[in-house]
Amino acid sequence: MCGIVGYTGHRQAAPILLDSLSRLEYRGYDSAGLAVRNGTALAEVVKATGKLYHLADKTDQGRALTGNCGIGHTRWATHGDPSVVNAHPHVSGNCSGSGSGAVESDVVGVHNGIIENYTELKEKLLRHGYVFYSDTDTEVAVKLVDYYYKKYKIGPVDAITRCMVRIRGSYALALMFKDYPDEIFAARKDSPMIIGIQDQESYLASDVPAILKYTRQVYYIDNLQVARVSPGKVLFYDLNGDEVSMPLTEITWDAEAAEKGGFEHFMLKEIHEQPQAVRDTLNSLVKDGRIDLSETGLTDEIIQGIEQIDIVACGSAWHVGMAAQYVIEDLAGIPVRVELASEFRYRNIPMDRKTMVIVISQSGETADSLAALRVAKERGTMTLAIVNVIGSTIAREADHVLYTLAGPEIAVATTKAYSAQLAAADVLAIHLARIREKITQEREDEMLAELALLPDKMARILEEKERLQWFSSKMANTHDIFFIGRGLDYAISLEGSLKMKEISYIHSEAYAAGELKHGTISLIETGTLVIGVLTQKELYEKTVSNMMECKSRGAYLMGITTNGNFSVEDSVNFTVYIPKTDEHFMASLAVIPLQLLGYYTSVKGAFRSSWAAARSLLKTVHWTVFRARRTP
């Protein structure tokens, strides 16, 4: 989750770099660093561990670093422990890597991603006299560029492309060369990077929010491309070193959308933005009461020819695919497989031209999903991307694109992008069913009417969040949580479990309720929380029965169900009711209480951890004072 920023122009670079890095703090990091050139052979490099304010303090908020061209980085450790030496930027010179002061180095760089063959490359460089000060794969990449730059006496673009041919893995690189003091050179493979321009200034970042304050005009550097960034100008090159043209894209997001807007955390803000994200997405796909997918290029003839759908995604997007599988198969009668992108790319899955591969990704840059898309295209199948970022790599490379309108999602734990993707998938399912004459026009109208009501029903759930906030305080010390459901409720459980574990760090698992008896139920003990999702009428009684088995073993039960449909209060300890809607669309409503539960449990757990740490420190201080007073 590292963050990259860069700037070259007529202003002092360091304060802009620090400000841009602060807008990427949501990505998580353990250290940070800056490198700035001031038109001389020396590069000022400063690094710090911990939070970004430590780096800001070291540089007097950036004012201490004079120079109009620079790069910055926030690091999440992969190769090497979190330390100043391992922090970025890295340099090609044989220095200590302590990273405080002027460094005479031909190449300085930062990097996101993982270089898989860095050990092999490092051994090569050691044989050519290079000395390494860090444990990172990034230092290897920087010194490999330096090696080709000097050995063949070639320019930066050619040196970088030679490295790209040798490097295996994923990367986004930003490099500065001593001989080109006002320029930044960038390269990418499977890791996101954007370049923005405004007047006579240029900006570089790994994500849009970093530079949204400064410009809305951006280029999405393509895979296996190099960019030469100078003030107000960008040139792009392919692996052969030939110049290529790239389109300039305007970011339409409101800059305020990338701010917290009065909420304590981005995640809570984005949970509350879900009704609008779903409404905007639906309005873009349903016009004058009719589904309009003309912008995707999916014609009726194409839809009639589909015999199989493979949905490929990662994480929460994969859970969207799981929910979409039930809806598409039930409504349209098309067989659907849901595949993890990280597995799909390595499997020889039978498919042909009558298969449609749907790739779901919020950013449109997810490395495994992008690789899966390319595998599908190589095998001659039709591809459809459901993405949130216009101009992203997956959007550019897919045959057809269906955009969601969730706006910028800053929190790492996705919420509104998930809901927007779900709404888009539901519209697609209805359209497939209608074109293939599996449902009548009257049924389509009924379902679209229900979809149109979802945003208001989502808002009603958010208005009653206090009960969940209270319940989370009761379970903040829980060690194990199981989410169970059947059918579409199982898909909802998968997302609820992921939200809980990724932000609260409490162990949680999701199971198809009927599978509990196959070994897992032996893990249920007194106090284990079991959350049952109960929105599907035909499966309700079976899931309740599974919950009762857990209760007999001492589990504490929570149920999520619909108003007036089912009565579970006599069976479970805590009940959350959601508004009624068509059962195909229940995931859009049932997921919100689970998102809130994960969020509030995380906040409550963090508070308790902080309080426990404070009490421990206080005890230590009191004991130290007591001993000091007792010492003669």
LUMPA-116553 format. One record per residue: x, y negated, z negated of N, C-alpha, C in turn; residue in one letter. Coordinates in steps of 0.1 Angstrom, whole numbers, plus 2048, in hexadecimal, padded with zeros to 3 digits. Layout:
N
XYZXYZXYZA;...
This chain:
632
80880C8008008008008097F3800M;8157F480581E7E98058187DD80EC;81C7D180B8187C68128237BF819G;8217BA82582C7B382D8267A5831I;82F79B83082B78E83583778883BV;83577E84484077784B83B76A84FG;84476085084175385584D74D85CY;84B74686785573D86D84E731873T;85372687084D71987585570D870G;84E70286D8546F686A8536F385BH;84C6FC85384B6FA84585470383DR;85670083085E709828857716827Q;85E72182985872E82B85473581DA;85C73481385A73C80784D739800A;84872D7FE83B72B7F8830731800P;83173180D826737815827746814I;83374C81383575A81282F75F805L;8327587FA82D75B7ED81D75B7ECL;8187507F280974F7F380375A7FBD;80975E80680476980E805776807S;8107788008127857F88077867EDL;80477A7E77FA77A7DC7EC77F7E1S;7EA77D7EE7DD7827F47DD7917F8R;7E97977F67EA7A57F87EC7AD7EBL;7EA7A67E07ED7AD7D37E37B87D1E;7D77B77D77CD7C27D57D27CF7DAY;7DC7D07E27E17DC7E87E97E47DER;7ED7DE7D37F57E57C98047E47CCG;80D7E37C281B7E17C58227E27B8Y;82F7E57B88387E57AC8437DC7ADD;8467D67B88517CC7B984E7C37C5S;8567B87C68537AF7D18617A87D5A;8617A27E186D79B7E586B7927F1G;8757897F287577F7FD88277F803L;88377C81088F77881788D76C820A;89576281F8937568278A075282DV;89F74D83A8AA7488418A9739843R;8B47328428B37248438BC71F84FN;8BC72785A8C47238668D2726864G;8D672E85A8E47318588E6740858T;8F37448578F67528578F175984AA;8EF7518408EB7578338DC758832L;8D776382C8C97658298C776581AA;8BE75D8158BB75D8078B1768804E;8B67717FB8AD77D7F88AB77D7E9V;89E77E7E589B77E7D789078A7D5V;8937927CB88979D7C888679D7B9K;87B7A37B68777A57A886E7B17A6A;86F7B779B8657C27988597BC791T;84F7C47918427C078A83A7B7792G;8327AF78C8287A679282F79B79AK;8277967A482C78C7AD83177F7A6L;82B77C79A82F77079483E77078FY;84377C78D85177D78A85A778795H;85677C7A185D7777AD85B7687AFL;84F7637AC84C7557AD85574D7A3A;85675379785E74C78D86D74B791D;87175679788075779B88374C7A6K;8797497AE87B7407B98757327B7T;87072F7AB86A7227A885E7217B2D;85572B7B284A72C7BB84D72B7CAQ;85972F7CD85E72F7DB8667227DEG;8657187D686B70B7D987B70C7D9R;8807167D288F7177D189571D7DEA;88D7237E78927297F388F7207FFL;89971980389871080F89971881CT;89171582589171C83288371E837G;88371D84587671D84B87272B852N;87A73584F87774285587A74D84AC;87075584887275F83D86876A83EG;86B775836862781835861784826I;85678A82385378E81584D79C814G;84D7A28088487B08078447B27F9H;8397BA7F88357C07EB8367CF7EDT;83D7D67E48417E47E68397ED7DCR;8347F87E182F8037D983980F7DBW;8408137D184B81C7D38478297D9A;84F82D7E484D83A7EA85B8417E9T;86583B7EF8738417EE87B8387E4H;87E83E7D88858367CE87C8307C4G;88182F7B887882A7AD87681B7AED;86C8167A786A8077A78768007A0P;87D7F87A88897F17A388C7E57ACS;8947DC7A78987D17AF8A17D67BBV;8A97E07B98B27E57C48A97EB7CFV;89F7F27CB8967F97D588C7EF7DBN;88A7E47D58807DB7DA8847D57E8A;87B7D17F087D7CB7FD87E7BC7FBH;8857B480488B7B88108987C080EP;89C7C78188A97CE8198B27C8823H;8BF7C98218C97C382A8D27CD830V;8D87CA83C8E17D38438EF7D383DS;8F27C88359007C78309027D1824G;90E7D38209127DC8159137D4808N;9077D08039077C97F79007D17ECC;8FF7CB7E08FA7D37D58EB7D57D5S;8E47CC7DD8D67CD7DE8CE7C77D2G;8D67C07C98CF7BA7BE8C57B07C2S;8C77AA7CD8BD7A17D38BB7947CDG;8C578D7C98C47807C48CF7777C9S;8CC76F7D38D67667D88D87687E7G;8E27617EC8E57607FA8EC76D7FEA;8E877380A8EE77F80F8F177D81DV;8FE78082190278082F90078D835E;8F578E83D8F179B8428EB798850S;8EF7A185A8EA79F8678DB7A2868D;8D67AB8618C87AF8618C27B0853V;8B67AA8528AF7AB8458A17AF849V;89B7B984188E7BE8458867C383AG;8797C483D86F7CA8348677D483CV;8607DD83485B7E983B84F7EF833H;8447F283B8397FA83583A80883CN;83581283583581F83B83F829836G;84183483C84A83E838852844844I;85F84384386884884D86B857849I;86686085186786E84D87587484FE;87D86F85888A87485B89586B856N;89286484B89C85A8468A9860841Y;8A886D83C8B48738378BD876842T;8B887B84D8C087E8598C787185EE;8BF86685F8C485A8648CF85485AL;8CC85684E8D68508448E3857845K;8E38648478F086C8498F7867855E;8F08648608F685F86C8FD851869K;8F68498618FC83B85E90883C855L;90784684B91284884291F84B84AL;91D85385492985785C92F84C864R;92784186692C83586D92F82A863H;93182D85793782484D92D81B845G;92081E84791681683F91681B831Y;91481182891381481A904811815V;8FE81980D8F08178098F08147FAF;8E880A7F78E78067E98D980A7E3Y;8CF80E7EB8C28117E68BE8207E9S;8B38247E48AE8327E78A38317F2D;8A18267F9895825801898829810T;88D82C81688E82F82588F82282CD;88A81782688A80A82D899805830T;8A18078268AF8038288B580A834E;8B18178358B681F8418B281984EV;8A581584F8A080F85B8A780285EA;8A97F98548B07EC8568BE7EF85CV;8C57F88568D37FA85A8D4802867K;8CA80A86A8C98108788C8805883L;8BF7FB8808BE7F088A8CB7E988BV;8D27E78808DF7E08808E97E8888D;8E97F58868F27FE88D8F17FD89CY;8E57FE8A18E37FD8B08E57EE8B5Y;8E27E58AD8E47D78B08F37D48B3Y;8FB7D98AA90A7D78AB9117E08B5K;90D7ED8B59147F78BD9127F48CCK;9067F08D09037EE8DE9037DF8E2Y;9057D78D89067C88DB8F97C48E3K;8EE7C88DE8E17C58E48D97BC8DCI;8CE7B78E18C57AE8DA8BD7B58D0G;8B67AD8C78AE7B38BC8A37BD8C2P;89C7B98CD8917C18D28967CF8D6V;8A17CF8DE8A77DC8E28AC7E48D7D;8B27DE8CD8B77E58C18AB7EB8B9A;8A07E48B88957E98B188E7F58B9I;88D7F38C68877FE8CE88F80B8CDT;89C80A8CD8A58158CC8A281D8BER;8A08158B489D81B8A788F8218A7C;88681B8AE8788218AE87882E8B4M;8818308BE88283E8C58878488BBV;8908448B289684D8A988E85089CR;88684689887F84788B87384F88DI;87185988386486088285D85C876R;85085A87784885686C83F84A870G;83B84386583383786883A82B862S;83881F86983F81386483980786AY;83A7FC8628397EE8678457E7862A;84D7E286B85A7DC8688597CD86BL;85F7C58628617B78658707B4862A;8777AF86C8867AD86B88A79F86FL;89479A86889B78E86C8AA79186FM;8AF78A87A8BC78B87E8C477E87CF;8D07808788D97748758DA76B881K;8DB77288D8DD76A8998D076489FD;8C57668998B876189D8B175B891Y;8B675188B8B274C87D8A474787CP;89D74488788F73F88788574988CD;88975688D88075F89387F76C88AE;87477288B87177F88486E78988FI;87379588E8707A08978687AB890F;85E7AF8968557B988F8537C5898A;8507D089284D7DD8998447E5891A;83C7ED8988337F6890830803897R;82D80D88E82881A89381F81F887K;81281F88A80882588180781E874D;80D81287280B80A8668067FC86BS;7FC7F68657F67EA86A7FF7DE869P;7FD7D58728057C88727FE7BE87BM;7FC7B28777F67A887F80079C880I;7FE79488A80778888C7FD77C88FI;7FE7718887F576688A7FD75A88EG;7F77518967FD74589B7F4739898I;7FA72E8957F27218937FC716896Q;7F970D89F8017028A380F7078A6D;81970289F8277078A182C710896Q;82371889182672188682272F889E;82973988482574788682574E879S;81C75787781A75F86B81A76E86EY;81E77686581E78486781978A85AL;81179585A80C79B84E8077AA851A;8067B18478017BF8487F27BF847S;7EC7B48437DD7B48427D87A5844D;7CC7A48497C779784D7C678D841V;7C27918357C078782A7CD77F827P;7D878582A7E577E8277E677182EA;7E177083A7E47648427D775D846I;7CB7628417BF75C8457BE74D841L;7C57498377C573B8327CC73283DK;7D57388457DD73084D7D973185CY;7D373B8607CF73D86E7C5747870T;7BD74687B7B375087E7B675688CR;7C17518927C575689F7D076089DQ;7CD76D8A07D677889D7D87818A9V;7E47878A97E77928B27E779F8AAY;7E27AA8AF7E47B78A97EF7BE8B1Y;7FB7BF8AB8067C58B28027D48B4I;8057D98C08017E78C380B7F18BED;8067FD8BE80F8088BA81B8098C3N;82780B8BD83480D8C48378008CCL;8347F58C78377E88CD8417E08C4Q;8487D78CA8507CD8C384B7BF8C5V;84B7B78BB8477A98BD8537A08B9A;8557968C185F78B8BE85777F8BAR;85877B8AE8507708A88597648A6V;8557598AD85C74C8AB8517428A7S;8557368A384B72C89F84072A8AAP;83472E8A782972B8B18297348BDG;83173E8BE8327468CA8357558C6K;82F75E8CD83176D8CB8337748D9V;83D77C8DA83F7848E683F7938E2L;83979B8EA8387A98E783F7B28F1F;8457BD8ED84D7C68F58497D48F2Y;84A7DD8FD8487EB8FB8557F28F8D;8557FF8F78618068F486C8058FEL;86880290A8728009158797F2914N;8747E990B8797DC90A8727D2914G;8687D791B8617CF9258567C791DD;8557BA92184B7B191B83D7B591FE;8347B69158267B991881D7AE912V;8117AC9178087A29127FE7A8908S;7FA7A18FE7F07A68F47E679B8F2M;7D979F8F07CF7958EF7CF78E8E1P;7CC7818E17CA7798D57BC77B8D0L;7BB77E8C37AE7818BD7AB7778B2T;79E7728B279A7688A879377089CE;79876E89079277488478676B881I;77A77288076E76B87D76A76B86FT;77177286676E77285876F765852W;766762849767756841773758837D;77B74D83678774E82D78375181FA;77774C81A77274F80D76F75D80BE;76D76581576977381477577B80FA;78177581078D77C80B7917777FDA;78876F7F678A76B7E97807727DFE;7837717D277A7787C876D7727C7K;76C7657C975F75F7C975875F7BBG;76075E7B075A75E7A375976C79CG;75B7777A475A78479E768787798F;76779078E77379378777D79B790E;7787A47987807AC7A177A7AC7AFH;7837AE7B977E7B07C77747BB7C8F;7767C67C176D7D17C375F7CE7BFM;75E7C77B37507C37AF74A7BA7B9L;7527B07BE74C7A77C87487AF7D4K;74F7B87D974C7BF7E57407C97E3E;73F7CE7D77337D67D47267CD7D6I;7277C17D171C7B87D271A7B37E1H;7247B47E97237AF7F771D7BA800E;71A7C67FA7157D18037077CE80AQ;6FE7C88036F17C580A6F37BD816P;6FC7B38156FF7AA8217067B282CQ;7107BA8287187C183270F7CB839A;7067D28326FC7DB8396F37D3842V;6EE7C883D6E47C08456EB7BB852R;6F77B68516FE7B185C7017BC866D;7057C78617087D386A6FB7D7871T;6F07D986A6E37DD8706DF7D387AL;6E07C68776DB7BB8816E37BB88DN;6F07C088D6F87C08996F57CC8A2S;6EE7D689C6EB7E28A46DC7E48A7L;6D47DD8A06C57DE8A26C07D08A5V;6BB7CE8B16B77C08B66A97C18BBK;6A17B88B66927B88BA68C7C58B7D;68F7CC8AC6897D88A968E7E48B0G;6987E38B969D7EE8C16AC7F08BFR;6B17FC8BF6BF7FE8BE6C67FB8CBI;6D07F38C96D87EE8D56E77F18D3D;6EB7FC8D96F98008D97007FD8E6L;6FB7F48EE7017F18FB70F7ED8FAS;7137E68EF7217E18EE72B7ED8ECE;7257F88E772E8048E573180B8F2T;7298098FC72B81090972581E909G;71E8228FE71782F8FD70A82F905L;70A8349116FE8349196F5840916T;6E983F91A6E084A9186E585791ED;6EB85692A6F18619316FC868929E;70586092370F86591B70A86C90FI;7008669086FA86C8FC6F38798FFI;6ED87A90A6E688790E6F0892910Q;6FC88E91470689991770E89E90BG;70C8988FF71389C8F370E8A98EEI;7178B28EC7148BF8E671A8C28D9E;7238BA8D572A8BC8C87308AF8C4Q;72F8AC8B77368A08B17408A48A6I;74C89E8A77568A089D758892897D;75589188A75888588376588687BI;76E87D87E77C87D87877E871870V;78387286478586685B78E86B84FA;79186184779886383A79185D82FC;79286282378D85C81777E859817G;77A84D81376C84A81376584A821S;76D84782B76884883976485783CA;76C86083776886E83975B871832W;75986B82674C86D81F741868827H;74385D82E739857837736862842V;74086884773E87385173787E84BG;73988283F73288D83972388A838M;72087D83471187983370C879841A;71387484B70E87285970C88085FA;71388A85B71289886070389D85DQ;6FF89B8516F18A084D6E7898855Y;6E988B8576DE88385D6DE88686CV;6EA8868736EA8898816E4896885I;6E98A087D6E48AE8806D58AF87EE;6D08A98736C28AA8706B98A287AD;6BE89687E6B688E8876B8892896L;6C589389A6C88948A86CA8A28ADA;6CC8AB8A36CE8B98A76DB8BC8ADG;6E58B48AC6F28B68B16FC8BC8A7I;7038C78A970C8CC8A07178C289CP;71A8C18907248B788B72E8BE882V;73B8BB8857468BF87C74C8B3876R;7508B386A7568A88637648AC85FV;76E8A586577C8A986378489E85CE;78D8A285379789984E7A1896858L;7A388985A7AC8858657BA88B863A;7BF88C8577CC8918547CD8A0858S;7C28A78597C28B585D7BF8B686CE;7B68AE8707B28AF87E7BD8AE888F;7C78A58857D28A388F7DB8AF890R;7DB8B88867E48C48867DC8D188AY;7CF8D088D7C88DC8907C48DC89FR;7C48E88A47C08EA8B27B18ED8B2N;7A98E38B079A8E48AF7948E58BDI;78C8EF8C07868F08CD77D8E48D0P;77E8DE8DB7768D28DF7778D08EEM;76D8CA8F476E8C89027678BA905D;7648B791275F8AA9157518A8911R;74A8B290C73D8B190673D8AE8F7K;7498AD8F274B8AA8E474D89B8E2T;7478958D974A8878D57518868C8M;75D8818C776487F8BB7628718B6V;75C8708AA75A8638A3764861899I;76C85689A776853890771847888V;77184987B76C83E87277883886AI;77982B86A784825863781816861S;78281185477F8038527897FA859Q;7967FD8577A07F485D7A27F686CS;79F8028717A380587E7B1808880G;7B98098757C780C8767CB81886EE;7C281F8687C582B85F7CE835867T;7DA8388627E483F86A7DE84D86FA;7D98558657D58628687C9862872D;7C08588707B48578797B8853887S;7C284A8887C78468957CE85189CL;7D58598957DC86589B7D186F89FA;7C78718987BC87A89B7B58758A8A;7B38688A97AD8628B57B58658C1L;7C28648C07CB8668CB7CB8758CFR;7CA87E8C57C988C8C87BC88F8D0V;7B18898CC7A488C8D27A58878E1A;7AB87B8E37AC8768F17B587E8F9K;7C08838F47C988C8FB7C1899900E;7B889D8F87B08A98FB7A48A7904R;7A389A90879989791278B89590DG;7898938FF77C8918FA7798828F9T;76C87F8F97678718F876886D8E9M;76C8618E776E85C8D976684F8D7T;76184F8CA75A8438C576083F8B8L;7638328B776982D8AA75E8258A3A;75D82789675581F88D75F817884I;76180B88776B8038807667F587DV;76D7EF8747697E286E7727D6874N;77D7D987A7867CF87E7877CE88DV;7827C38927837C18A17917C08A6I;7947C78B07A27C78B67AC7D08B0G;7A77D88A67B07E189F7B47EC8A9S;7BF7F48A57C47FE8AE7BA8088B2T;7B380E8A87A98188AB79E8128B4I;79A8068B17907FF8BA7947FE8C8A;7A17FB8CA7A67F98D87A88068DFR;7AB8118D87AE81D8DE7A28278E0E;7988258D978C82D8DA78482A8E7A;77D8348EC7758328F87698298F5D;76382A8EA7588228E675A81D8D7H;7558118D475780C8C77498078C2V;74780A8B573B8058AE7417FE8A2L;73F7F18A27457E889773B7E788BY;7417E887F7397E487373D7D6870T;7347CF8687367C18657377C0856L;7417C68507427C584174B7B983DA;7517B384775A7A88437677AE83DG;7707A583777C7AB83277A7B2825P;7807BE82477F7C681778C7C6811E;78D7BF80579A7BD7FF79D7C87F5I;7937CD7ED7957D77E37997E47EAA;7A37EB7E47A87F77EA79D8027EAV;7958027DF78A80B7DE77E8067E7A;77C80C7F27718077FB7638087F6T;75B7FE7F874D7FE7F47447F9800T;7467ED80473D7E780E7407ED81CK;74D7F081F7507F682B74980482CA;74980B821743818821734817824Y;72D80D81E71F80B82071C80782ES;7257FE8347227F984172480584BA;72E80D849731819851725822851Q;71F82484571482D84370882884BL;70581B84A6FA8158526FC817861A;70981586570B816874709825878A;70E82E87070C83C8736FD840873A;6F583A86A6E783D86A6E0838877D;6E482C87B6DE8278876E2830893V;6EF8348936F383C89E6EB84A89EL;6E984F8926E185C8926D385A897A;6CD84F8946BF84D8996BF84B8A8I;6C98448AD6CA8428BB6CC84F8C3H;6D58578BE6D88648C46CB86C8C4L;6C486C8B96B88748B86AD86F8C2A;6AC8628C36A185D8CC6A585F8DBR;6B185D8DF6B585F8ED6B486D8F1I;6B68768E76B58858EA6A788A8E7R;69E8818E46908848E368D88E8D7E;69588C8CD6938948C168A88E8B7K;6888808B867E8798B06768708BAI;66A86D8B56618648BD6658558BBT;66084D8C466283E8C265C83A8B5Q;65183F8B164A83B8A565383F899E;65984B89966284F88E66F84688ER;67484289A67F83989A67C82C893E;67082689766C81A89166A81B882D;66582687D66482886E672828868E;67B82F86E689830868690822868M;68E81B87369580E87468F80486AL;68280586867C7FD85D681800850A;68480D84D68A81184069880C83FE;6A080D84A6AD80784A6AE7F8847L;6A47F184D6A47E384B6A17DF83CA;69B7E88356987E58276A37E881DL;6AD7F08226B87F481A6C07E9813L;6C37DE8196CB7D38126C37CE806P;6B67CC8076AF7C77FC6AE7D17F0D;6AD7DE7F46AD7E87EA6BB7EA7E3K;6C57E87EB6D37E87E56D47DC7DBM;6CF7D17DF6D07C57D66C87C87C9A;6BD7CF7C96B57D27BD6BD7DB7B4R;6C57E47BA6CD7ED7B16D87E57AAI;6DE7DB7B16E87D37AC6E37CA7A0L;6D67C77A16D17BE7966CF7C6789E;6D07D378A6CE7DB77E6DB7E2779E;6E67DC77C6F37E277A6F67E276BK;6EF7DB7626F37DB7546F27E874DE;6E87F17516E77FE74B6F380674ER;6F880575B70480D75E710807757L;7117FA75571C7F474D71C7FA73FQ;7107FB73970F80172C71380F72BW;70E817735711825736720827738F;72681F73F73582174273D820735S;73881772C73F81571F73F822717S;73482A71973383771173C842717K;73F84172474784B72A75584872EM;75A83C72976783772D772841729A;77084871E77A85271977886071EN;76F86272776D86F72D779873735T;77C88073478888673B78588C748H;778892749775899755766896759D;76489376675789076B755899778I;74989E7787458A67847398A078BF;73A89D79872F89879F7298A37A8F;71C8A67A77178B17AE70A8AD7B6I;7088B47C16FC8B17C96FB8BB7D4G;6F08BC7DB6EF8C57E76EB8BD7F3R;6EF8C27FF6EC8BB80B6F28AD80BG;6EA8A380F6EE89580F6F3891802L;6ED8967F76F18927EA6FF8977E7D;7048A17ED7128A67EB71B89B7F1Y;7188967FD72088C8047218807FBA;71687C7F57168707EB71F8737E0I;71E87F7DA7278837CF7358827D2S;7398857DE7478847E274C8767E1L;74486C7E574885E7E47488597D6E;73E85E7CE73E85A7C074A85E7B8G;74E86B7BB7598707B47668697B8S;7688667C577485F7C97748517C3L;76984A7C276983D7BC76E83E7ADK;7698487A676C84979877B84C796M;78085579D78E85979B79884F7A0K;7958487AB79F83F7B17A18327A9E;79682E7A179882179A79882378BI;79282E78679282F77779D839773S;7A284177C7AD84B7797A7856770Y;79A85877079486376979386E773I;79687A76F79588677878688877BH;78388978877688C78C776894799S;76C89C79A76A8A57A675C8A57ABE;75A8A77B874D8A87BD74B8B67C3A;73F8BC7C073C8C97C472E8CA7CAY;72D8D27D47208D67D971A8DE7CDA;70F8DA7C870A8DF7BB7098EE7BAA;7068F57C57059037C571390A7C4G;71E9037C672B9097C57319097B7E;72A9027AD72F9017A073190F79AL;72891879D72992679773592E79CK;73B9297A67479317AC75492C7A5H;75492D79876092A79176191D78AG;75B91279075D90578B75590377ET;74A90A77C74290877074A90B763I;75491376575C91775976490B753S;76590075B76C8F47567628EB74EL;7558EE74F74C8E674774D8E9738I;74E8DE73074F8E07227488D571BE;7478D570E7408CB7077458BD70AT;73C8B470E7408A67117438A471FG;7458AE7277488AC73673C8A573CT;73E89A74373489374A731899758L;72489C75A7208A276771689876DV;71889377870F88977F70989078BI;6FC89178A6F48987956EE88E79EG;6F088F7AB6E98867B46DD88D7B9V;6D18887B76C488F7B96BB8867C2L;6BE8857CF6B587C7D76AE8847E2T;6B28917E46AC8997EE6A18A27E9Q;6958A07ED6898A77E668A8B67E7K;68E8BC7F268E8CA7F36998D17EBE;6A38C97E76AF8CF7E06AF8CB7D2L;6A68C27CE6A68BC7C06A68C77B5Y;69C8D17B669B8DA7AB6A88E37AAE;6AE8E77B56BA8EF7B56C58E87AEK;6C78DB7B16D28D37AB6CF8D179CT;6C38CF7986BF8CE78A6C28DB782V;6BF8E67896C38F37836D28F4781S;6DA8F078A6E88F07886ED8E777DN;6E68DC77B6E98D37716E68D9763M;6DB8E17626D78E77566E28F2752M;6E88F875C6F29027586FE8FA752E;7018EF75770C8E77517088E2743C;6FB8DE7416F78D97346F88E472AK;6F58F172D6F68FC7247048FE71FS;70E8F972771C8FA7237218ED71CR;7188E471871C8D871171E8CC719G;71B8CC72671D8C072E7138B572BA;7188A972D70F89D72C70B89A73AY;6FE89873C6F889774A6F388974DL;6F78857596F187975F6EB87C76CM;6DF87776F6D987977C6D686D783G;6D786D7916D48627996C88677A2I;6BD8607A26B28657AA6A98597AET;69E85B7B46968507BA68A84D7B1T;6868417B167A83C7A966E8447ADN;66784B7A365A8517A565B85E7ACG;6668627B266786F7B966887B7B0N;6728797A767688479E676880790F;67488978767588577968088E773S;68B88876F69689076A69A88B75BV;69388275669687D74969688773EE;68D89173F68C89C7356988A6737D;69F8A57426AA8AF7446B88A9742S;6B989C7456C78967446C788C739V;6D48887366D687E72B6D5870730N;6D786D73C6D785F7416D285F750F;6C98577536C38577616C5849767T;6C88497746C983D77C6BF83F788V;6B68367896AC8377946AF82D79EY;6AD8317AB6B08287B66A38277BEI;6A181D7C669481B7CE6928277D8P;6868297DB6838337E668782E7F3K;68B8377FC68D83480A68C841811T;68E84181E68E84E82669A856820D;69886381E6A386B8186B086B820E;6AF86982D6BB8688366C485D832H;6BF85282B6C68468286C984581AF;6C784F8126C984E8036D884B7FFM;6E184F8086EF84D8046F283E802A;6EB83680A6EE82780A6EA8217FCS;6E08277F66DB8227E96E282A7DDL;6E38377DE6E883F7D36F783C7D0A;6FE8377DA70D8357D870F8297CFV;70681F7CF7098137C870A8157B9I;70181D7B270381F7A47108267A1P;71582F7AA7218367A872D82D7AAL;72C8237B373781A7B57388117A8Q;72D80D7A372C80479773180C78BL;72E81978A73282177F74182377FL;74782578B75582678C75C819788G;75780E78D75D80178A75C7FE77BY;7507FF77574F7FB76775780475EY;75881176176081B75A76E81775AT;77381376678180E76878480275FS;77B7F876077D7EC75877D7EF749V;7737F77457737FB73777F802732K;78380C73A78F81473779C80B736G;79D8017407A87F87407A87F0733A;79C7EB72F79B7E37237A07EB717F;79B7F871679E80070A7AD80370AR;7B38057167C18087167C97FC712S;7C57F07167CC7E37127CA7E1703S;7BE7E46FE7BC7E26F07C57EC6E8W;7C57F86EC7CD8026E57DC7FE6E6A;7E17F96F17EF7F56F27F17E96E9A;7E87E06E87E97D46DF7EA7D96D1A;7E17E26CD7E17E76BF7EE7EE6BCR;7F37F66C58007FC6C380B7F26C1S;80B7E86C98157DE6C88147D66BBL;8087D46B78057CC6AA80A7D569FL;8087E269F80D7EB69481C7EA694K;8227EA6A08317EA6A08367DD69AT;8307D269E8347C56988337C5689V;8277C96848257C967682F7D266FH;8327DE67483B7E766E8497E166EW;84D7DA67985A7D467A85B7C966FT;8517C166E8517B66648527BB656V;84A7C665484A7CC6468587D1643F;85E7D864C86C7DD64A8757D2647R;8747C764F87D7BC64E87C7B6640A;86F7B563B86D7AF62E8737B8623R;8737C56258777CE61B8877D061BR;88D7CB62689B7CC6278A27C161ET;8AB7C56158B17BB60D8BA7B2615P;
